[in-house]
Amino acid sequence: MKKNDRPARLRALAHEVVETYEQIGGINKIGDKTLPSQPAIVEVLQKLLTVVFPGYYGKQVPARANLEVLVASRVDDIFLQLSDIVDKTLHFCHNEPCQCSVLWVPEENGTRQGDFTRVAEQIAMDYLERLPEIRQILKTDVQAAYEGDPAAVSQDEVILCYPGTFAIAVYRLAHPLHRLGVPLVPRIMTEWAHHRTGVDIHPGARIGPYFFIDHGTGVVIGETTEIGERVKLYQGVTLGALSFPRNPDGTLVKGGKRHPTLEDEVTIYANATILGGETVIGRGAVIGGGAWVTSSVPAGARVLMQAVTAT
């Protein structure tokens, strides 16, 4: 390519790309000021981590600090930023109703411009009031990892180093927002953790305390999964859907229980796959590595793959 040809060819390319903006819909959001900002959501999430794991995330917390003043400052900052994010998200989804469904209901006489801000602030406050509860359950998750992994030398190591614990922590922070009906934002949060850790937990899943994911990479936990207390998963485990029913027009049916239920004290070893909304793994059951399970397993059962020895 001649050097003098480059400007003309780049201008022609730019013209062709802009033409696709005009011709191809559905993947353009030019000028939309309400589209949820991924960097802003990640920033809030990182600030939340400094509240639930003070000293481990963010700046060092001085021993003589007034903790109530420190935390009040942090949560006030989070409140303002989270309220703005939720406000913009509700505006965005109001304009794109086919993409989002939320639990809040506008006033009967129609949603006014100010209603989104009021609802967003209420959601943000309701959410932040759950932080003590989130910290309580995260303590159980850290304890489960420390007690469940003989390689763990301390709970400090679990918090600082374990990708499974990090992904669980982000899920614990995202799940209440999902329960409050906030669209998009919780999913962006857990997908950020997915990108960092290889652990994919949908924020809609319901997971009890003392949850441990060992190693973590490749774990998938679907939206309607239900997990009891003291459950342990190893790497590569999939808790997924068995099939996808379709509408008469061929589109997928949304909603419904599609993913399995794991009762208390279940252990699932590496690369096992458990599928289906009606599949229940009973209390204390053990699913061996590489197993493929599409029907319920009774309490205390052992499902093992038969070993194959080369000859």
C-alpha positions as semicolon CSV with decimal commas, in nm:
position;residue;x (nm);y (nm);z (nm)
1;M;0,000;0,000;0,000
2;K;0,132;0,340;-0,093
3;K;0,162;0,586;0,193
4;N;-0,044;0,846;0,011
5;D;-0,329;0,597;-0,040
6;R;-0,387;0,542;0,330
7;P;-0,593;0,857;0,416
8;A;-0,835;0,806;0,130
9;R;-0,881;0,435;0,206
10;L;-0,937;0,503;0,578
11;R;-1,196;0,771;0,498
12;A;-1,373;0,527;0,267
13;L;-1,364;0,261;0,538
14;A;-1,505;0,503;0,797
15;H;-1,788;0,588;0,557
16;E;-1,873;0,220;0,509
17;V;-1,870;0,153;0,885
18;V;-2,100;0,450;0,952
19;E;-2,337;0,320;0,684
20;T;-2,365;-0,005;0,880
21;Y;-2,463;0,202;1,187
22;E;-2,757;0,331;0,986
23;Q;-2,847;0,000;0,823
24;I;-2,794;-0,254;1,103
25;G;-3,010;-0,207;1,411
26;G;-2,995;-0,375;1,750
27;I;-2,623;-0,333;1,816
28;N;-2,601;0,047;1,810
29;K;-2,649;0,285;2,103
30;I;-2,518;0,608;1,956
31;G;-2,594;0,904;2,183
32;D;-2,774;0,701;2,453
33;K;-2,686;0,864;2,786
34;T;-2,869;0,607;3,001
35;L;-2,689;0,291;2,888
36;P;-2,541;0,132;3,202
37;S;-2,169;0,207;3,224
38;Q;-1,962;-0,104;3,281
39;P;-1,663;0,090;3,425
40;A;-1,892;0,275;3,669
41;I;-2,051;-0,052;3,786
42;V;-1,711;-0,213;3,836
43;E;-1,596;0,093;4,030
44;V;-1,894;0,063;4,267
45;L;-1,832;-0,309;4,303
46;Q;-1,470;-0,247;4,398
47;K;-1,585;0,007;4,658
48;L;-1,831;-0,247;4,796
49;L;-1,547;-0,495;4,835
50;T;-1,364;-0,241;5,054
51;V;-1,670;-0,236;5,282
52;V;-1,724;-0,611;5,308
53;F;-1,350;-0,694;5,323
54;P;-1,197;-0,381;5,482
55;G;-0,820;-0,382;5,477
56;Y;-0,806;-0,659;5,217
57;Y;-0,938;-0,439;4,937
58;G;-0,875;-0,070;4,889
59;K;-0,645;0,141;5,105
60;Q;-0,505;0,027;5,438
61;V;-0,741;0,091;5,730
62;P;-0,546;0,259;6,014
63;A;-0,581;0,085;6,352
64;R;-0,684;0,414;6,516
65;A;-0,936;0,509;6,250
66;N;-1,290;0,602;6,349
67;L;-1,451;0,309;6,171
68;E;-1,805;0,444;6,181
69;V;-1,695;0,768;6,018
70;L;-1,488;0,576;5,761
71;V;-1,769;0,337;5,672
72;A;-2,029;0,615;5,665
73;S;-1,815;0,803;5,416
74;R;-1,771;0,496;5,199
75;V;-2,135;0,391;5,196
76;D;-2,251;0,746;5,128
77;D;-2,019;0,759;4,827
78;I;-2,149;0,419;4,712
79;F;-2,509;0,529;4,766
80;L;-2,471;0,832;4,541
81;Q;-2,294;0,641;4,266
82;L;-2,519;0,335;4,283
83;S;-2,834;0,550;4,283
84;D;-2,715;0,719;3,966
85;I;-2,635;0,385;3,800
86;V;-2,974;0,236;3,890
87;D;-3,153;0,556;3,783
88;K;-2,990;0,545;3,439
89;T;-3,052;0,172;3,409
90;L;-3,424;0,210;3,486
91;H;-3,449;0,487;3,229
92;F;-3,270;0,270;2,974
93;C;-3,489;-0,033;3,036
94;H;-3,803;0,180;3,031
95;N;-3,709;0,271;2,674
96;E;-3,614;-0,089;2,592
97;P;-3,897;-0,287;2,756
98;C;-3,835;-0,599;2,551
99;Q;-3,489;-0,638;2,706
100;C;-3,557;-0,600;3,077
101;S;-3,816;-0,687;3,335
102;V;-3,802;-0,531;3,680
103;L;-3,991;-0,599;4,001
104;W;-4,084;-0,239;4,074
105;V;-4,416;-0,111;3,933
106;P;-4,463;0,250;3,816
107;E;-4,753;0,456;3,945
108;E;-5,087;0,394;3,779
109;N;-5,096;0,736;3,618
110;G;-4,771;0,667;3,435
111;T;-4,405;0,692;3,518
112;R;-4,287;1,050;3,554
113;Q;-3,928;1,154;3,497
114;G;-3,868;1,197;3,870
115;D;-4,005;0,854;3,960
116;F;-3,694;0,676;3,834
117;T;-3,468;0,879;4,061
118;R;-3,694;0,820;4,361
119;V;-3,713;0,446;4,296
120;A;-3,338;0,424;4,231
121;E;-3,258;0,593;4,563
122;Q;-3,495;0,360;4,749
123;I;-3,338;0,056;4,582
124;A;-2,986;0,177;4,663
125;M;-3,074;0,233;5,029
126;D;-3,255;-0,102;5,060
127;Y;-2,955;-0,270;4,903
128;L;-2,694;-0,106;5,125
129;E;-2,891;-0,201;5,436
130;R;-2,821;-0,564;5,341
131;L;-2,443;-0,522;5,373
132;P;-2,425;-0,653;5,734
133;E;-2,609;-0,967;5,624
134;I;-2,381;-1,004;5,320
135;R;-2,075;-0,983;5,545
136;Q;-2,217;-1,249;5,775
137;I;-2,266;-1,498;5,492
138;L;-1,930;-1,414;5,332
139;K;-1,765;-1,506;5,662
140;T;-1,916;-1,854;5,629
141;D;-1,790;-1,886;5,270
142;V;-1,435;-1,792;5,372
143;Q;-1,453;-2,040;5,660
144;A;-1,580;-2,314;5,426
145;A;-1,285;-2,259;5,192
146;Y;-1,033;-2,263;5,474
147;E;-1,178;-2,576;5,632
148;G;-1,243;-2,750;5,301
149;D;-0,902;-2,709;5,138
150;P;-0,601;-2,871;5,310
151;A;-0,375;-2,640;5,108
152;A;-0,524;-2,328;5,269
153;V;-0,289;-2,198;5,537
154;S;-0,510;-1,912;5,657
155;Q;-0,834;-1,729;5,595
156;D;-0,621;-1,436;5,479
157;E;-0,495;-1,654;5,195
158;V;-0,851;-1,752;5,106
159;I;-0,965;-1,390;5,079
160;L;-0,658;-1,267;4,893
161;C;-0,586;-1,559;4,662
162;Y;-0,882;-1,787;4,596
163;P;-1,067;-1,716;4,269
164;G;-1,368;-1,920;4,377
165;T;-1,407;-1,713;4,693
166;F;-1,370;-1,391;4,495
167;A;-1,641;-1,500;4,249
168;I;-1,869;-1,598;4,537
169;A;-1,813;-1,260;4,703
170;V;-1,911;-1,076;4,386
171;Y;-2,217;-1,301;4,352
172;R;-2,315;-1,225;4,715
173;L;-2,297;-0,853;4,632
174;A;-2,486;-0,888;4,304
175;H;-2,764;-1,122;4,417
176;P;-2,952;-0,872;4,640
177;L;-2,962;-0,621;4,353
178;H;-3,109;-0,894;4,134
179;R;-3,366;-0,972;4,404
180;L;-3,458;-0,603;4,422
181;G;-3,540;-0,612;4,053
182;V;-3,247;-0,416;3,915
183;P;-3,184;-0,525;3,556
184;L;-2,843;-0,555;3,385
185;V;-2,631;-0,421;3,673
186;P;-2,606;-0,749;3,874
187;R;-2,521;-0,940;3,557
188;I;-2,246;-0,696;3,468
189;M;-2,105;-0,744;3,818
190;T;-2,094;-1,124;3,804
191;E;-1,965;-1,125;3,446
192;W;-1,676;-0,906;3,560
193;A;-1,591;-1,174;3,816
194;H;-1,641;-1,441;3,549
195;H;-1,388;-1,265;3,328
196;R;-1,138;-1,245;3,614
197;T;-1,179;-1,593;3,759
198;G;-1,336;-1,824;3,503
199;V;-1,626;-1,883;3,746
200;D;-1,968;-1,804;3,596
201;I;-2,237;-1,756;3,863
202;H;-2,564;-1,602;3,750
203;P;-2,680;-1,344;4,006
204;G;-3,026;-1,502;4,010
205;A;-2,902;-1,830;4,158
206;R;-2,991;-1,895;4,522
207;I;-2,696;-2,015;4,726
208;G;-2,685;-2,095;5,096
209;P;-2,403;-2,026;5,343
210;Y;-2,070;-2,209;5,374
211;F;-2,034;-2,237;4,997
212;F;-1,694;-2,337;4,857
213;I;-1,569;-2,357;4,499
214;D;-1,226;-2,522;4,492
215;H;-0,989;-2,408;4,214
216;G;-1,285;-2,252;4,038
217;T;-1,197;-2,238;3,669
218;G;-1,481;-2,342;3,440
219;V;-1,759;-2,358;3,700
220;V;-2,101;-2,258;3,561
221;I;-2,403;-2,199;3,788
222;G;-2,724;-2,116;3,604
223;E;-2,987;-1,858;3,691
224;T;-3,245;-2,084;3,859
225;T;-2,998;-2,305;4,045
226;E;-3,074;-2,358;4,415
227;I;-2,788;-2,458;4,645
228;G;-2,819;-2,544;5,012
229;E;-2,570;-2,507;5,298
230;R;-2,216;-2,644;5,306
231;V;-2,200;-2,737;4,939
232;K;-1,861;-2,788;4,774
233;L;-1,789;-2,772;4,402
234;Y;-1,465;-2,840;4,218
235;Q;-1,341;-2,693;3,892
236;G;-1,531;-2,748;3,570
237;V;-1,867;-2,825;3,734
238;T;-2,173;-2,723;3,531
239;L;-2,514;-2,670;3,691
240;G;-2,709;-2,610;3,375
241;A;-3,031;-2,652;3,181
242;L;-3,127;-2,985;3,030
243;S;-3,339;-2,849;2,746
244;F;-3,489;-2,525;2,626
245;P;-3,865;-2,530;2,552
246;R;-3,971;-2,310;2,264
247;N;-4,273;-2,096;2,184
248;P;-4,485;-2,172;1,876
249;D;-4,281;-1,915;1,683
250;G;-3,959;-2,097;1,767
251;T;-3,826;-1,849;2,022
252;L;-3,702;-1,977;2,358
253;V;-3,944;-1,974;2,650
254;K;-3,804;-1,739;2,913
255;G;-3,825;-1,803;3,287
256;G;-3,918;-2,120;3,474
257;K;-3,699;-2,354;3,678
258;R;-3,432;-2,472;3,435
259;H;-3,136;-2,555;3,659
260;P;-3,083;-2,816;3,930
261;T;-3,126;-2,804;4,305
262;L;-2,843;-2,912;4,538
263;E;-2,945;-2,985;4,894
264;D;-2,721;-2,936;5,198
265;E;-2,372;-3,090;5,224
266;V;-2,349;-3,200;4,860
267;T;-2,003;-3,244;4,703
268;I;-1,951;-3,235;4,328
269;Y;-1,611;-3,324;4,188
270;A;-1,431;-3,182;3,887
271;N;-1,598;-3,161;3,545
272;A;-1,927;-3,313;3,655
273;T;-2,235;-3,190;3,470
274;I;-2,577;-3,172;3,637
275;L;-2,868;-3,058;3,426
276;G;-3,239;-2,987;3,453
277;G;-3,480;-2,790;3,665
278;E;-3,638;-3,104;3,808
279;T;-3,302;-3,258;3,902
280;V;-3,246;-3,264;4,279
281;I;-2,921;-3,382;4,434
282;G;-3,014;-3,504;4,779
283;R;-2,852;-3,404;5,106
284;G;-2,499;-3,537;5,152
285;A;-2,476;-3,689;4,804
286;V;-2,141;-3,706;4,624
287;I;-2,114;-3,670;4,247
288;G;-1,789;-3,803;4,108
289;G;-1,565;-3,627;3,859
290;G;-1,684;-3,629;3,500
291;A;-2,032;-3,760;3,585
292;W;-2,329;-3,663;3,366
293;V;-2,647;-3,633;3,576
294;T;-2,990;-3,552;3,436
295;S;-3,216;-3,706;3,699
296;S;-3,248;-3,673;4,074
297;V;-3,005;-3,840;4,313
298;P;-3,122;-3,955;4,659
299;A;-2,972;-3,826;4,981
300;G;-2,636;-3,981;5,070
301;A;-2,590;-4,146;4,730
302;R;-2,259;-4,176;4,543
303;V;-2,256;-4,126;4,167
304;L;-1,920;-4,229;4,026
305;M;-1,776;-4,265;3,680
306;Q;-1,630;-4,607;3,611
307;A;-1,251;-4,591;3,583
308;V;-1,102;-4,696;3,248
309;T;-0,755;-4,850;3,256
310;A;-0,540;-4,849;2,942
311;T;-0,410;-5,188;2,832
